[in-house]
Amino acid sequence: MPGRPFSLTHASGGFDDRKCTGCAGPRPRGLAMVRSIIRRIVDSVAEGQNCHLKVVFSDNTPYHSTLTGDPDVTIVFRNRAAEWRMVLGGMFEFLESYFDGDVDIVGEQGLRRLVNLGLRKPFGRIEHPLTFVKRRWLEWRQNNRDVAQAKRNAAFHYGMPTEFFGLVLGGTYGYTEGYWKEDTRTLDEAQHNNFDLICHKLRLNPGDRLIEVGPGWGYLAMLAAERYGADVTCYGLVPGQNDGMRAVMRARDFRGKLALVEKDHRELADEPDRYDRFVSVGVHEHAGQDCNEQWIRSIAIGLRPGGIGLISANFNMARGSTNYSTIKHIFPGGYIPSLAETLILMEQHGLDVRSIENRSYHYHRSINHWLKNFETNWERIRALDPVRFDEKFRRTWLFYLGGSAETFEAAREIINCYHITFVKGHFARRGRSAPTDRLR
């Protein structure tokens, strides 16, 4: 799920020479200016946040945001280029230096703490002009309007080995918000609870034709087929992930009606009124920046009148952009859609929204478990493929998981996870099988 972490783009404030140890001695005028700007940025980030930030420049010169106590987080520049990159390119160029190993962030949950600090600051939302240009270029290059490009984008993330996702996501392979009831103790329980809750919200009956777009590794589809007797069709776009799902089905000795086909969500429009139920969980964000209406339109065509659907996804309230590092390193082509825009599109295409439920608390808890699993199992992950799962991969995923968790914690953040439950057709014109009370 893509987040919007802190920014080191703009800062103000004075420089206290008393806090800079070993600053004496000549250095190039340009480098002195760069380090002065970095010191001001660090002071601005730490100001009023009860946090001690330490910087170690490439010549081992240290700087402290405060004279009190030990550092909470230490930023170590390994070369001068990284210092220049931060000043000239802002927060996301600083992150790129961290991913490349030119910057180290030291301290317990150091990167995550920096994200947390930045999200509390107004300038954390200001995008550097260089980042804006690079992000817009990536959005153009990765645009999902082309189906072949959409497939490449999806394979970038979901085409990784099934074993990797098992080590991070747990035994259900559930890449969802989960459902943390009061008596829930494990991640696998929470994921099962969520899938079962979704089946209840869909009001599945034996024989219902259920279409799931983006089934992941199949837990929800298998549950719907085996426990609820649904006749399930899954649209899976990534061949490697589909193979992984089939392997999971064999390992669990799956018995039920389930067809897994390699199709894009837009192909649902080729099956008008075919399905009684629709579901997608954690996939709507992959429709893409310019494809939200295509997504909603395909649902409206494929679902029969009176049919019930559910979308589980992360949303912004207003239309915005997904951050540069996320679309470059984690989810190419990804886009956090606007909830308001999505609801308007659903109304325009005849999908009557019956319930919107905020599930952000559960998503936040699940992300923390994924992060813990990733850190705990890192050596096992690296052993799967040392070339693919290298130090840069580790750092980008620490940013992705830790930054996402902090995004859901931030008081000013507006990304939330929702369940949207809906029925096709106006309530006065539905068939008898449509529910008459509020769907929950």
C-alpha positions, 0 to 999 in steps of 0.5 A: 500500500503506497504512503507519503513520508516526511520531506526534507525539502524546506527548512528555516532557522539559525545555525548554532556553532556550539552544536557542531563539533570539529567545524573548524578548518577550511572547506570549499565554499559550496560544501560549507553552504550545503552543510549549513543548509543540512544543519538548518533542515535537521534543526527544523525537523527536530524543533519542538518534537523532543527528539535528538537528531545527529548528523555525521558528515562525510568527513566525520564532522558531527552535528547535533540538533540539541546538546541534551542527551544521546541521539535518537536517530543518527544520519551518516553521510558516506560521501559528499555527493549524498550531501549535495543530493539532499540539498539540491533534490530534497527529501526523496533524493535523500531517500535515494541516497539511503537506498543506494547505501550513500546514507546510513540511518542509525537508531532503533527504527531510525528510518521509521522515526524520521518518517514520523517526525516529518509527518508532523511538520507542514513542510513534509507535504511540499514536493521538491520541483525536481521530485515533481518532474521525476514523478510526472515522468514516471507516471507517464512512463508507467501509465496503466492505460496500456494493458501490457504496461499494467501487466509489467507493473503488476509483475514488478511487485507480485511476480516475486517468489511466493516464498518471499510473500509467505515469509512477510505476510504469513500462512494465509498470504493475506495482503489485506488490512486483516480484522483484529477482534479483541481475541485475535492473537496472530496475523493469520487469525486476523487475515482469516477474520477479514476474509470471512467478514468480507464473505458475510458482507457479500451475503454469499449463497451456495451457487453464487457466481463470484468474481474476484479481481486480483486474488493474490494467493487465493485464500479468500477465493478458496474460503468463498468456494469451500465454506460458502459454496460459491462458484468463483472466478478469479482474474489474476494478471501476473503469471508467476503469482497465478502459479503460486496460487495454484501451488497453494491450492494443491498444498491445501488440497482445495475442493471447490469451484474455482477458475483462475484466469489470466485477465486484466480487470477491464476484460470484465466488461466483456462479460455483461451481467454474468456475476452475482457478486464482485470483490477486490481486496487491496487491488483497486490502488493498481487501477492506476491514475487515469483508469479509475473510471475504467475500473468502476465501469467494468464492475458495473457491466460484469455484475448483474442487476441486484448483485452485491459487490465489495471493494477494500482499498486505501483511499485519499479523500481528495485526488492527489499523487502517490509519492515518487519513491513508492512508484519507483521502487515498490508499486510502479503504476500504483495510485491511491485513488480519491474516495470522493471521486470513486463514489461519484463514479460508482453513482454515475455507473449505477452502483448504489453504495450501501456502506462505507467502513473505515478499516485503518486501525486493522490495516495499521496493525497488520502492517506492523506485523509484516514489518516485524516478519520482514526484519525477523526473516531477512536472512531467509529472504536474502537466501532465496535470491541474494541478487534480487534481495540485496541491501538496496531491496531491504532498505526500500522495503523498510521504507515501504513498510515502516513509512506506510505504518507511520502514514496511518498513525500520522494525525494530519495524514488523510490516507485511510483503508475502507470497505465499500459495499454496494449493489448494482442498480437503484434500490427501487429497481432491484431484483428480489435477491437484492438485500432490502436492509443496510449491508454491513 
